[in-house]
Amino acid sequence: MYLIACFLLGIANFAMHKAVVESGHPFVEDTKLYFGKHFGRNGSYFLEFGILLGAMLFAHSGSAMILGFYAVYTAFNAVAAWLLLSRRM
């Protein structure tokens, strides 16, 4: 059950991530230029995947605490995505 919940939260994180990356917000564009030099064009997606993979590995071992941490991480991502996409930041 924890594994499925982490997977669904991961889908939400990737959807928010893609929306923010494609938003054209000046902060995001500057960040893409900086990190693109070090990690390539898709480096942020690899980082997001690494976080999801780690959460799913812990969830597979039966850790309920990781589901809480990953849910809080997703909530912070949702707030940040809302701030960037609504141009409030």
C-alpha positions in Angstrom: 0.0 0.0 0.0 2.8 2.4 0.9 4.4 1.7 -2.5 1.3 2.6 -4.4 0.8 5.8 -2.5 4.4 6.8 -3.1 4.0 6.0 -6.8 0.9 8.2 -7.0 2.6 11.0 -5.2 5.5 10.6 -7.6 3.1 11.0 -10.6 1.9 14.3 -9.0 5.4 15.5 -8.4 6.5 14.8 -12.0 3.3 16.5 -13.4 4.0 19.6 -11.3 7.7 19.6 -12.2 6.9 19.4 -15.9 4.4 22.3 -15.6 6.9 24.5 -13.8 9.7 23.7 -16.2 7.6 24.5 -19.2 6.1 27.7 -17.6 8.7 30.1 -18.9 9.0 31.8 -15.5 12.2 33.9 -15.3 13.4 32.2 -12.1 12.9 28.7 -13.6 14.7 29.7 -16.8 17.7 31.1 -14.8 17.8 27.9 -12.8 17.7 25.7 -15.9 20.6 27.6 -17.4 22.7 27.2 -14.2 21.9 23.6 -13.5 21.9 22.7 -17.2 25.7 23.4 -17.3 26.3 20.9 -14.5 23.6 18.2 -14.9 22.4 18.5 -18.5 19.0 19.5 -19.8 17.1 16.8 -17.9 19.1 16.9 -14.7 16.2 18.1 -12.6 14.1 15.2 -13.8 16.9 12.8 -12.8 16.9 14.4 -9.4 13.1 14.1 -9.1 13.4 10.4 -10.1 16.1 9.7 -7.6 14.0 11.1 -4.8 11.0 9.0 -6.0 13.1 5.9 -6.2 14.5 6.4 -2.7 11.0 6.9 -1.3 9.7 3.8 -3.1 12.6 1.7 -1.8 11.9 2.8 1.7 8.1 2.2 1.2 8.8 -1.2 -0.2 10.6 -2.1 3.1 7.4 -1.1 5.0 8.5 2.3 6.2 5.3 4.4 6.9 7.4 7.4 7.9 8.8 7.8 4.4 5.3 8.1 3.1 4.7 11.0 5.4 7.9 12.7 4.5 7.2 12.2 0.8 3.7 13.5 1.2 5.1 16.7 2.9 7.6 17.0 0.1 4.8 16.8 -2.5 2.8 19.4 -0.5 5.8 21.8 -0.6 6.2 21.1 -4.3 2.5 21.9 -4.8 2.8 25.2 -3.0 5.9 26.1 -4.9 4.3 25.2 -8.3 1.2 27.2 -7.5 3.4 30.2 -6.6 5.4 30.0 -9.8 2.6 29.2 -12.1 0.3 31.9 -10.7 3.2 34.4 -11.0 2.9 35.3 -7.3 6.6 34.8 -6.9 
